[in-house]
Amino acid sequence: MQPVAPTRRSTELWMLAFAAALVTGALTLVSINQKQELTIQILWYGLAFMAAFAITHVAVRKWAPYADPLILPCVALLHGFGLVMIYRIDLAKAEQALARAREYTAAAPKQVLWTAISLVLFLAVLYIVKNHRVLAKYGYTAGLVGLFALALPALLPSSLSEVNGAKVWLKLGIFSIQPGEFAKILLMVFFASFLVSKRDLFMVAGRRFLGLELPRARDLGPILVAWGVAIGVLVFEKDLGTSLLIFGIVLAMLYVATERAAWVIIGLTLFIGGALVAFSLFTHVQQRVANWLTPMDQAVYERGGGSYQIAQGLFGLGTGGMAGTGLGAGRPDIVPEANTDFITAAIGEELGFIGLAALLMVYMILALRGMRSAVAVRDSFGKLLGGGLSFAIIMQLFVVVGGVTALIPMTGITTPFLSYGGSSLLANYILIALLLRISDAARRPQTGSRPRPVQQAPIAEASTVMVERPS
């Protein structure tokens, strides 16, 4: 009788309790520094947060018992700190609005509502998708729907799709959503399905150049299509973040499928070349680059759509230093869009380099556990999809933090689980549900009976085989 493999669900529960305690402690510090008081409500908020993720824990225990025990606690910790920072920024914005005799609508209650909807969607995906391999059957459908969702904002008039210069929204009255957040997951399902079915096409080697086996020219079609989509998003939707994210995921999945660096080099060359052409033709691309290269230049700093936001974010990070000013003791309200695009700058100001680095390490653990599950799963589709989902977390984090710290041009996408925004939260919880499903398949013991060993005939009873001597 085979020993039963441990599910490690108790470990997950204790880690969730630890995450809830940290989030409650952070909320306590904000209340002390901002309101100068402590109330019993803080304890109720912490218990409500723990109860919400306890429900998800029970669902994972029932529907994905062998899933990785660290993925959900990492998500809970990041999401909890995001809610605390959004609430903290609300307090500062409300005080600022009161001083100017204006009204301010708090974002934290809306984010709590999006949290509840996201957790319900997470449970629905975990329940419906009982086997990730089923998604491979709908690969091309997912690809078509994903491309349509990605292109839809560019086809609509600016009044229905443009916010802050980027045409990435779908606005229907009081309701608005970013289709591109969901398109990236659909496109990852398509890429994984396509690469599994056409893997031999990408493995055929062409000519050698500088030690690299280059693919044949007729095999470059798929990567050229992905490049065209990425450049189209950059030019027509003015969204560098989504463009860079989607093309980066394609290159990563191509490398995982083929283990050939030539595809990555060709892809990066195409993207850089396309970006340079876009820079020479379109003024909005030139403005983004100017904001990146010279954020402290007075002319760039003061003009509309200039580098004021980037400069204030850098000032905030500099103010925080190594240890930070303390939760609730900084001035993140000075930075425009501090609860969305620049929430990492607010965290860096109040928690310092040490606190921001700690949160980035949590992201690293989350992605590494996802990668580990992708490596361990037994089917090729699961390996590619799990690798793509895990890489998407790191790629999105690099694009966001790189833009805030002026390492790369500002992109405008949100930090997963930390930033305010419903579309990003919904899409990322779908991503985590799929990652847990793949992880469950990877760690689940095989239930089939072991094949019996083939009985070898005794030497005395073995038949004689005539072997012809090679000439």
Secondary structure, DSSP 4 states (H G I P E B T S, - for coil): -PPPPP--HHHHHHHHHHHHHHHHHHHHHHHHHHHS---THHHHHHHHHHHHHHHHHHHHHHH-TTS-TTHHHHHHHHHHHHHHHHHHHHHHHHHHHHHTT-----SHHHHHHHHHHHHHHHHHHHHH-S-GGGGGGGHHHHHHHHHHHHHHHHHS-HHHHEETTEE--EEETTEEE-HHHHHHHHHHHHHHHHHHHTHHHHH-EEEEETTEEEEPGGG-HHHHHHHHHHHHHHHHS--HHHHHHHHHHHHHHHHHHH--HHHHHHHHHHHHHHHHHHHHH-HHHHHHHHHHH-TT-HHHHHSTTSSHHHHHHHHHHHHHTTT-S-TTSS-GGGSTTTTTTTHHHHHHHHHHHHHHHHHHHHHHHHHHHHHHHHHHSSSHHHHHHHHHHHHHHHHHHHHHHHHHTTSS----PPPTTTSS-HHHHHHHHHHHHHHHHHHHHHHSPP-SPPPPPPPPPPTTTPPP---PPP-
